[in-house]
Amino acid sequence: MEEREEQTQAVSTAFDRDINRLKEMHPSDVAEEIEDRDLNEIRDVLRQFSDEHVAEILTELPQEIQTDLMENMRLDRVSEIIPEMYSDDAADALGQVSPERLQSIMNQLPDQDVEEITNLLEYPEDTAGGIMRTEVHTVLTSMALSEAREAVRRGEEEDQDNALYVYAVDENGRLQGVLRLRDLLFRDLRLKVSAVMINDVRSISVHADQEEIANIFQKYNYLALPVVDDFGKLVGLVTSDDVIDVIQEEATEDMQRMVGLSGEEMVTTPWTRSAKNRIPWLLINLGTAFLAAWVVSMFEDTLIKYAMLAAFLPIVGGMGGNAGAQTLTIVVRSLALGEIEDNEWRRVLVKEITIGVVSGLVIGTAVGLISWLWMGSWVLGGVVCLAMQLNLLAAAMAGVLVPIGLRAVKVDPALASSIMVTTVTDVMGFFLFLSLASLALNFLQL
């Protein structure tokens, strides 16, 4: 009995030390420290933190863990944590909660929080409305600066810690301009807001795609941008920290989709969901592999007579695939960043064709010489050289035309483009090499 009590005390002491250590860490570091733990253990840890601190930690945890916590934490605790979060973070945390649980949580929240979260949940998650926060400092254009300053100071429910901009609106809430903090602090307080505000203020539509927003932030280095609805009414604010998450998300999505993944898979994704997402594209890839195999089978007699040709098939196909992947990566990323306009794809195509020709001459010559020295046949060397040159040229063209073509038909250019380009380079490479070899055999003995 005493031994069991000592073990219990030892465990309790270790847990207390762990909590004390976590409390000294930044919320992001705490989230990283506990995200791999069991859900019950995570809940035990979060019970030791204040509601405000839990809100900060929660926003840094993966979406799946946030959802599990919202589903399983005590309802009264959830109703205390949600009001401590920014509206966009609260909407994200509750976005995948079951309808029954969501309704129970909403019934416990203040009416203002319910309205804000409900409005945000109605927007698609990949739009400005889906990533914006509703906490915005606003003043009326008709106010004197003294009134505007007091209005900002009184804004107890707004974002006091990150007052990057103060936006001026009319009586209907329509965005009219932006008020610089230095004007609010140092200009004559008797002046009207309309007299000192910047009228030319850039805003984004609530329906704007998050990738478009990320490109704007990257290009102009904004810290925040106001979001307006179809009537010009100010409804929210997108900040740079939101955009950083979007950039990472979009880059991850593009990389995954280029190899046939869902764009949302993580190492913590259940294996059943991962398998379900991957297998369809692997089956498509299997079909393209059979297409390449069919091309090879067309030259069965040639391969039986000159088995040495088979040794060069993976070289021709593999080099074409690598070259195509290089071009494809550049083009897909440029499309994602908005660097290629609709009328600029021809310029990109000419550039990549030029690179393909030069690369083909260099690589083709090198492969041809190696083949000649290896097999002792200058004819074989010449066939490999020419096939490599033509396949690298085809790879360059496919690397541009495939993603451009997908975009033209309103399909995500990153969606399994690599599978299509690899198919082109394999099929073209095998066909070119074996057909050229067959032609050569009609006149010469290798």
N, C-alpha and C positions, 0 to 999 in steps of 0.2 A: 504493500500500500504506500509506504513511504517512498519507495523507488519510483512508483507511478507519479506521485506528486512532484518529485524532483524532476522527472522528465517533462511533466506539464509546465513546471516553472521555467525550465530551460528553454522550451519552445516559446513560451510567452516572452521571455527575455530577448530571445533572438528576433522575434517579431517586432518588439518595441524598438530594438536597435535599427531594424530595417526601416521602420516608419520614420524614426528620427533622421535617418540618412536621406530618405526620400523627401522629407519636408524641407531639406536644405537645397534641393535641386530645382531647376527650372521646370515648369509644367511640361514642356516638350520632352525633357530628359526623363521625367517621371513616366510619361506615356510610353516612351521607348523602353523603359526598364520593365514595365509591368505588362506590356501588350502580349507577351508570349506566355503569360501565366494562365492558370485555370480561371474560368469566369468567377467562380466562388471566391478564389483568392483575390482577384481584382476587386471584387465587391468589399471584401474584408479590408483591403488597403484603403479604398476610397471612403470607407466609414470613418477613418481617422482624420480626414481633411474637412475643412469648412466647405460650405456650399459654393462659395465664390471660387475657391481653389479647385474643387471638383469640376466646375464648369470649364475652367481653363484647361485642365487635364483632358477632359472628355473630348474637347474639340480637336485634340492632337492624336487621338486614338483612331485606328482604322474604322471605316464605316461599319463593318460587320460587328465589331465589338461594341460600338456605340449603340447599334440597334439591339444587341443582346442585353446591354445594360438597361436601356430604356424599357425593355420588355420585362426584366426580372428584378429591378430595384423596387424598393417600396414606393408606393404611389405618392405618399406624402413627401418623400425625399426628392423624387423627380420634380414634383410641383414647386419645390424650393430651389432646385438647381436651374431649371429652364429660365426663370426670370433673370438669372445672373449672366446669361449668355447673350451675345449679340443675336439679333433676329435671324440672320442668315445661318449662323452656327446652330441655333435652336431648330430651324427648319431642316437642316441637314441631319441632325441627330434624330429627328422624328420622322424623316421622310420615308423610311422603310419599315416603320412600326406597324403592326397589324391594326386594322381599322377599329377593332373593339378596344384595344389598349390605347390607341391614339385618342379616342373619344373620352375614355376615362381620364387621361392626362389633361385634356383640354377642359374638362369639367372642373378641374382643380386650379386652373390658371386664371390670372386677372383678365378681364375682357379685352384690354388693349393688347396683351401678349397673344391672346387667341386670334384676334383680328389680324395682327401682323404675320403670325406664323401661317395662318390659313391662306392669306393672300400670297405669301411666298411659295407655298406648296402647290399653288395652282399653275405656276410657271414651269415650263420645261427646265430641267436641271442644267442644260447646256446653253442657256440664254442668260442675258444680263439680269432678268428677273429672278433667275434661279440661283445666281451667285451674289446678288446685291444684298446690302443691309438697309434697313429702313431708318436707322438712327442717323438723322441728318440735321445739321444746324441750319435753320432757316430764319430769315427775318423779312418783314414786309418792306417793299420799296418805299412806301410812304412814311416809314419810321424815321425819326431823327437818330443820329448815331448813338446818342445817349440812351435812347429807348432800345436800340438794337443791341448795345453792349449789355444792358440789363436783361434783355430777353435771352441772350446766350448764357449769361451767368445763372439765370433761373432755370435753365434747362436741365433739371435734375434727372429726367428720364432719358436724356440724350447722351451721346458719347462725349463725355467731358475730357477723357484722357487723350483723345485723338482728334482734336478740333483742327483739322487740316485746312478746311475752307468753311466759310459761312456763305450760304446761297441766298440770294434775294428773290422773292416770289411776289406775285400780285395777290389780290384778295381771293382769287380762285385757285391759288397754289401753283400757277404756271411759272416755270423758271424764267427769270428776267436777267439775271446776272450773278456775279460772284463778288463777294466783299473780302478784300484782303485784310488779314488780321492787323497789319500795321496801320491801315486806315482806320480800323475800328478803335485802335488804341491811341493813335497820335493825331488824328485830324480833329478839326473843330467839331465838338459834339453837337452843335446846333445844326450842322449840315444834314440834309436828307440822305438816306441810303442811296436813292436813285441818282444823286449828284456825284457820288464817289465810286460807285460800283463799276466793275468792268462789264460792259454790255456784251462783248463778244466772248461768250463762254461756250466751250464745247461740251456737248452732252451726247449720250448714246440712248438708243431706243431700248425699251424694256424687252423687245423681241430680238435684239442683236445677238448673234452667235458668240459664244465665249471665245472661240478661236479668233474671230475678228477683233474682239476687245483686247485680247492678249497682244495681237499685232500692233494695235494703237498704243498700248502702254509701252511696248518695246521700242517703238519708233520715236515717241515723243517724251518718254521718261516721266509720265504723269504719276503723281502720288495717289490721285483719286479722280473719278469722273462721275458726274451726276447722271442719274437714269431718269428718263421721262417716259410717260405713256403716250398713247396716240394723240392726245389733246395737249401735249406739252406740259402736263402737270408733273412736278417733281415727286417721284415715288421712292427713290432710294439712292444709294451710293455704292459704287464698286471701288474698292481700294486695292492698292498694289499687293498687299499680302494675299488677297483673294486671287489675283491674277497670277502670282507665283505658283499657287497650287494648280491653276488652270494650265499654265505652261508645262508643268511637270506631267499633268494628267494627259494633255494632248500629245506630248512627245512620247510618253509611254504607250498611248493608244496607237499612234502611228507605227511605232516599232513592232508592236504586237500584231497589228493588222497586216503588216507587210509579210508576216510569216503565217497568216491564217489563224491568229488567236482572236479572242473576243474583244480585246482592248481594255478589259476590266479585270483580267485575271491577276491574282497575287499569289505569293507563296502560301498564304493562309487560306486560299480558296479550297473548298472541299474537293477531293479527288473526283467525285462523281460529276460535279459541275465542270471541272477542267476537262475530263474525258469527253463529256457531252459537247463541249465547245471545240475541242481539237479534232475529234474523229471525222466529222464531215469534211473538213479541209484536207485531212490526210487521205480520205477516200478520193477527193478530187485530184490530189497530187498523184495518187496511185493510177488514176485514169490517164493523166498526162505522161506518166512513166511508161504505161503500156503503149501510148502513142509513139513515144521515142523507140520503144522496143519493136513496134511494128515497122518503123522506118528501117531499123537495122535488119529485120527479117527479110526485107525486100532485096537485100544484097547477100543472102545466105550463101549462094554459090561462090561469090567472090571471097567471102570470109572462110569458107571451107578450103578453098584453093590456096589462099594466102592468109593463114591464121594470124600472122604477125600484125595484120591491120587492126585486130581487136585491141592490141596494146595501146593504140593511139586514140581510141574512141573516148576514154575518160579525160585525156589531155585536151582534146579539141572541145568537148562539151563543157568540161570544168572551167577552162579558161574563159570561154564565152559566158558562162554563168557568173563568174567573178566580175568580169568587165561590165556585164549588164547590171549586176547588183550595185556597183559603184555609181553608175549613171542614175539608176533608179533612186538610190538614197538621196543624191543631190537634188533631183527633180521633185521627189515627193516632199522633202523638207522645204524646198523653195515654194512649192505650191501652198504648203501649210502656213508659211510665213507671209504669203501674199506677194512674193517677189516676182512671180511670173504672171503677167496680165494676159488677158485673152488673146491679144494680138502679138505677144512676144514669144510664143512657143516656137515659131519658125527660127528665130534667132538662136534659141537654145538648141534646137535640132541641128542647125548648121554647125554650131560649136561642138556638139557631141559627136557628130559625124566626122568632123576634122580630127578630134581626139581618137576616134575609132580607127580612122585610116592610119594615123601615125602609130598608134599602139599596135595595129595589125602588122605594119611593116616591121616594127622592132621585134615584137614577140614572134611573128610568123617566121622571120628570118632566123631568129635564134632557135626555134623549134625545128625548122627545116634543116639547119646545119647539124644539130644534135642527132636528128633522125638519120641523116646521111652517114654520119660517123658511126652511129650505133648499128644500123642495119646494112651499111655498105651499099646503099642504093640511092643515087641522086634523084631518081624518078620519085621514090617514096618521099624523099626530103622535099622535093618540089610540090608534091601533092599536099603534104601536111602544111607546108608554108602557105600555100594559096587558100586551103580550107580554113586555116587559122585567121588569115587576114579577112576573109569574107565573113566569118562567124563573129569576129570582134566588131565588124561594121554593123552586122545585124543586131548584135547586142546593144550597141550604142543607140540605134534607131528604136529598138524595142523599149529600152530604158526611158526614152522620152515619150514615145507615142502611146505606150500602155497607160501610164498615169494621166496623160493629157486626154486620152480617149475616154477614160473612166470619168474624169471630171466633166467632160462634154455631155455625158449621158446622166449627169447628176448622181454619180456613185463616188464614194470616198476613194480618192486616188491611192490611199494606203491599203485598201482592202485586197489583201492577197496578191498584190501586184507582182511580188517576187516569184510566185508560182507561175504566173503567166509568162514573165520574162524568162525564167529558167526553162519553161517548155519551148519557147521560141529558140533559145540558144542550143538546147539539146537536140531538138528536131532538125534545125538548120545545120548545126555542126555535124551531126551524124550523116545527114543527107549529102551535104557538100563534100565531106571527106570521102565517103564511100562511093558516091557517083563519080567524083574526080578520079578515084583509084580505079574504078571499073573502066572508065574511058582510057586511062593510061594502059591498062592491061590489054586493051584491044590492039595496041601498037607495040608495046614493049613488055619484057619480062622483068618483074621486080627482083 
